[in-house]
Amino acid sequence: MAFHPIDRDTDYLLPPSVQEWLPEAHLARYVVDVVEGLDLSALERAYAGRGSEAYHPATLLSLLIYGYATGTFSSRKIERATFDSLAFRYIACNRHPDHDTLATFRKRFGQEFQSAFVQVLEVARENQLSRFGTVSLDGTKIHANASRYSALSYGHAEKIEAHLKAEVQELLALAEAADQSSVPDGVSLPDEVKRRGDRLAAIATAKAKIEARAQARYEQEQAEYAAKMAARAEKEAATGKKPGGKPPTPPAAGPRAGDQINLTDEESRIMKVAGGGFEQCYNAQAVVDTESMLILVPHVTQATNDKEQIEPMVTILQAHPEGLNQPETLLADTGYFSQKNVTACVAAKMAPLIAVKRDGHHQAWRQRFTEPAPLIEDASPVDAMKHALKTKRGRATYALRKQTVEPVFGIVKSVMGFRQFLLRGLENVRNEWTLVCLAWNLKRMAVLRPQ
């Protein structure tokens, strides 16, 4: 048996070329080709031109995109990969940007990721990867960079506050007493009072923020209550009869005992997650093209449900360039259904197919081949949508939702490994989600491109 010799000492006869390190179809090559073709002039102008030479924004953005596409999110791990991985070495041109440079770039230029995201979609359109005619909307809970055990409720804050105030009074009484023999050795009464004073100040700040949130919630609930009462009064005036059913309950002002704030990331929220239980999360939204599975709109909200997300997503979608801003049909599950949302889609010239309720399992097979009765004249937008969902074409179109947007979330979480945000604060989290979706789109486009 002949073996290759183990020889690590012979020098290369010719200097190595980074172009020889990766196959032509490698994802890293595709990321570099696309990113270096984008207009990054806004990023370039942001550099002052002082000091030593900086890494080009295209290089740093390519490193971040490839890192997120392959499950390497930490700036320290990306820095290490520029030594250990041929793909990262190729992107970095055999240089090694340090983790501070990468982390600062990601945080400083997060707003510019949206421009790069849209430009990549234009590349997909120019390469005719999709017609962008039908899109699906859904959301998924992604863990915040904070523990739910760092949350402080308003009721618990008041209990701790009362306890600390009692201790401060006790310590002050001991400090004023002539006989301090009861004070344990090594205890500094001024230090103990200051420590509790600092905690009381922190609790007071947290309570003030909870109270501000409660006031905003009360104002919103009061507006909704007034609208419901006005609708009931209008109905009563039109029919001459008192509306049936229980009248809406007026909202209560002030914070509730269970209202919470997280001391690590105060803009995150406790949310119910799949599989049961509650975690500190953000609600990540995505509009996904059903033909190519490319994400058209990334967005993050603090809302625990999806009911109010149609209008902001449609607004962002319509701000896209021509060819990306006017899909014909929008699909969404029952969590998005409301008359307001259906009307918003119709006003945006998109045919909504939003599930009104959950369908039962194991329905009779004949139902799949039946057509509903003709739609009545002057039907409301909601009735027209319900009719469309019952047609064979509507059912077939709505079935695309599960096989597009939900697999994208599954791949992002299970294959790319993105299950928790690294950054904190709603604005930073939105920018990071845009970066995740940008990485997904380039990963997907590399598969869809003509080989």
N, C-alpha and C positions, 0 to 999 in steps of 0.2 A: 504494500500500500504506500503510495507516494502522497506526501502532505505538502501544502504550501509552507515555505519557511517562515518562522516567526522572526521578523526583522523590523525593528522600530528605529533603527539608527541611520539607515541610508537616506540621504537627502533627496528631495524631488529633483529630477533632472531639469524640469521646466517649472517656472512659478505657476501655482494653481490658479484657476479662474473660477470665480463664483458662479459663472454661467454653466459650469460643468457639474455643479453640485446637485441640481434638482432635475427631475424629468420635465419635459416641456409642458405636460398637462397638470403639473402640480398646483395645488390651490394657492400656495405662496406666490407663484409667478402671476397667477390671475389677479390676485389682490393688488400686487404691485402695478401691473399693467393698467388696471382700472383706476386706482387711486392717483397714480402719476398723470393720468389724463384728465383729472378733475380740475376745476378752477379753484385753487386754494389761495388766491391773491389776498383775500381778507385775512387769512392766517399769516401770510408772509409779511403784510404791512404792519402787523401787530408787534413785530420784533423791532426793537429800537436801533439795532445795529452797533451797539456798544459792547465792549468786552471781547471775549474769545468767540470763535465761530460757533454758531448754533447748529443743531441738527435740523435738517429740512423738515417742515411740517408733514410732507408726504411720507417721509420715513417713519416718523413717530406715529402718524395716523395708521399707516400700514401695519406697524408692529401691534398696535392696540386691536385693530380689526382682526388680524390673523390670530392674535392671542385669544380674543373672545370667541372666535370661530372654532378654536381647537381646545377650549376649556382652560386656558391660561389667563386668568383675570388679574391676578396680583401683579403690580408693577415690579416687585422684587423677583417674582418668578419669571416675568418676561425678560428682565435684565439677565438673570441666570441662564435663560434659554438662548440668549445671544452668544453664549459661550458653548452651550451643550447641544444645541439643535441646528442642523444645517439649514433648515427652512428659516429660522429666525436670523441666522448669520447672513443668509442670502438677502433678506429684507433689509437688514441693518448695514449692508455693504461691508461686512466683516468688522464693523465697529460695535461698540457696546455702550449705548445710552444708559446712564444710571437710573435707578428706580425713582429718584427725586425728580429727574427730568420728565420721566413718563407720567408720574402721578400729577405733577404740576400742569403738564400739557393737557391731561384728561380733564382736570378740574377747571383750568383757565379757559379752555376753548370748547367747553361742553356745548355752548349755544351754537357754535359753528358746525357741530355734527349734523344738525338738521339740514343745512345747506348741502353738505356732502351726501346725506341720505337721499335728498330729492334728485341730485345730479346722478346718482347711481340708478335711480328709477328711470331717468331719461335715457341712460345707456341701455337699460333693459328694453325700453320702448323702441329705441333706434335699432336694436338687434332683433326686434320682432319676437321677443320671448313670450309676449302675451298681448291680447287685445284689451285687457283691463275692463271687461264688460260687466262681470258679476263679481261682487266682493262679499266677504263674510266678516262680521264683527263679533268679537267675543273678548272676554277678560279672564285674567288668571291672577291669583294671589301669589305674590312673591315676597319672601321674608325681607324685612328691613334689617339694617345693620344695627339691631338693638334687640334686647331680650324682653319678652313680655313680663319678666319678673322685675324689670326696671320701671314698670308703670306704677304711678301713684294715683289712687282714686281720691275724689274730693272728700268723701266721707272719712277715709283713713287719714287723709291730711289733717282734717279737723281734730281727730283723736290724737295724733302725734303732736299737733300744735298745742293742745290743751295740756298734754303730758309734759312737754318741754317747758311751757310757761310755769307750771307748778314746780318743776325742778329749779328753774331760775329763781323763783321766789324763795325756795328753800335755801339755795346757795347764797342769795343776798342776805337772808336772815342770819345765816352762819357767819358771813363776813362782818356783819354789824355787831354780832354778839361779843361780849367781853371775854367769855370763856370759850375758846375754840378747841378744847380738848377732845371734842367729839369728831373733829375733822381728821380723817385718816392721814397717816404720814405720807408725804410725797404729793399730796393733792394741792394744786394751785387753784384757789377759788376764782381769781380773775380769768385764768385760762379756761376753766370749766364754764364760766358764764359766757365768755366770748364764743366758745365752741357751740353752745346751744343757741346763742344769738345768731350765729352764721346759719345754723340749720333752720331757725325760724324765718330768717330772711329768704332762704331758698324755698321754703314751703310757701311763704307768702307770694313769691313770684309765680310758683306753679299754680297756686289757687287763682291768682289774677288771670292767668292764661286760660284756665278751665272756665272761669266766669265769663271771659270774653267769648269763648267758643259757645257757651250756653246762651249768651245774648244773641249771637248770630243765628243759632239754631232757633231760638224763640221768634225772632223776626221773620225767618223763613216759614216756620210753622204758622205764625199768625197770618201771613199773607195767603198761605194755602187755605187756612180756615175761613178767612174773609171771602175768598173766591168760591168756596163750597157753599157758604151761607148765601152769597149773592146768586149762585145758580139755583139754590132751593127757592129763594124768593122770586126769581124770574119764572120758575116753573109754576109756582103757586099763583102768580099773577096771570099766567097764560091759561091755566086750567081751571082756576077758581077753587081748587082743592088743595088741602094741606098735603105736602109730599109725604109719602109713606116712609117707613124705616126710621131708625134712630138718628136724630140730628147729630152732626159732628161735635166732638168734644173740644172745647176751647183749649189751646195749649197752656201749659204752666210755665211761668217765668222762673229764671234762676237755675243754677246748676243742680244736677241730681247727685245723689250720694255715690252712684256708680260711675259717674263721668271721670275719665282717666286722662292722664298725660304721661308720656314716656320721658324719663329723665335723660335718656341717651339720645334718642331722636324724637323730638317732641312733635314732628309733623307726620310721623307714622301713626297707624291706628291698629287697635285690636280687631282682627277679622276672623271670621269662621273659615277654616280651610278644608279642602277635600279630605275625606277620611275621618272627619270629626275633630273636634277640639278648636281652640282659638290660638292665634299667634300674632305677633307684631308684624304687620305686613303693609304693603302698598298694593293697590289694585291696578295691574298693568293691562292696558287695552291695546288691541291691534286690529286693523282692517286688513284682511288678507285677500289677495286675488285668487279666485277659485281655479283659474286656468294654470297659473304658474306657481302658486303658493308663495308668491313674493308679498312682503308686508308693504302696504301702501301708506299707512298712518300708524305710528307708534304714539302712545300717550300713557300717562300715569295719573291716577286720581287717588284721593284719600277716601272717596266714598266706598262704603262697604258693599254696596250693591251696584248694579249696572243701569238702573232705571233712568238716570239723568245723563247718560253718556252718548246718546245718539246725536244730539245737536252739536256738542263740541267736536265730535269726530267728523261729522259732515262738514262743519265749518273749516276744519284743518284740511280735509280732503279737497274741498273746492278751491282752496288757496294754491293747490299744486298747479304746475304748468299744463298747458293744453295737451290733451291726450291722456292725462293721468287724473283729471279732476272731475270727470263726469261718467261714472259707471252707470249702466242701465238698471241694475238690480242690486239691492242690499239685503243680505240675509242675516238674521239674528235670532237668538233663542228667546224663550218666553220671559227671561229676565229683563228684556229691553222693551216689552210691549206696554204701550199706553197710547191713547188717542193723540196726545201731544207729539209723541215720537213718530207715529205714522204720518201725521200732518207735516212734520218737519221734513220727512223724506220726500213726500209728494211735492212740497214747495221747492225742494232742491232738484226736482225732476229725476228722482230715482224711484223705481218701483220697489216698495218695501215688501219683504216676505218675512214677517216677524211672527214667530209662533205665539198664538193666543193662549194656549194651555198645553200641558203635557199630553201627548197621545198615549193611549193604553197599549200595552204589549199584546202580541199575538191576535191582532185583529183579523177578521174574516178575510180570506184571500180575495174575494170578489171586490172588496172595497178598493183594491189597488187598480182596478180596471173600470171603475165607474166615473162618470162626470156629474158634477152638480147641476141643479136646475139653472136656467139662464139668469144672469144678474138683473135685478130690477132696475128700472130707470131712476136716475137721481140718487143712486146709492152713495152713502158716505164713503170717505176714503177707507175707514176701518172695515166696512161691509165689503167693499171692493177687494181689499186685501184678503179677508177671510174667504171670499169666493175663489180668489186665485190660488190660495193654499189648498183648496179641495180639488182643483183640477189635476189631471195627470201630469201636465207640464209643470204646474206649480209644485207638486209633490216631488217631482224629479229634480227640479232646480233647488228646492229647499234641502234636499238630501245631500247636496254638495257641501253644505255647511260643516257637517261633522267630519268630512274627509279632507277638509282644507285647514281651517283655523285651529281646530283641536290638535291635529298632528303637528302643526308648527309649534304650539306650546309644548307638546310632548318632546319634540326633538330639542328645543331650546333648553328644556330642563334636564332631560335624561341623557341626551347625546352630547350637547355642548356643555352640560353640567351647570348651567346658570340657574341657581335656586335662591340666591340671596344677593341683594345689592351690596356693593362695597362702600358706596358713598352714602351720605346722610343729608336729609333735607329734601323737600319735594322737588325743588328746581334741579338739584344735582342728580336726584334719582331719575327724573325725566330725561336728563341728558345721557345718563348711563343706559337707560332702556333704549334710547335712540341708537346708541353705539351697539347694543346687543342686536337690535333689529337690522342695523346696517351690516353687521357681521353675518347674520343669517342670510340676508339677501345676496351678498357676494358668494357665500357658500352655496346657495341654491343656484345662482346664475352660472357658477362654474360647472354645475352638473347639467344645466339646460343648454349651455353654449354648444354650437356645432363642433363636433370632435374632428 
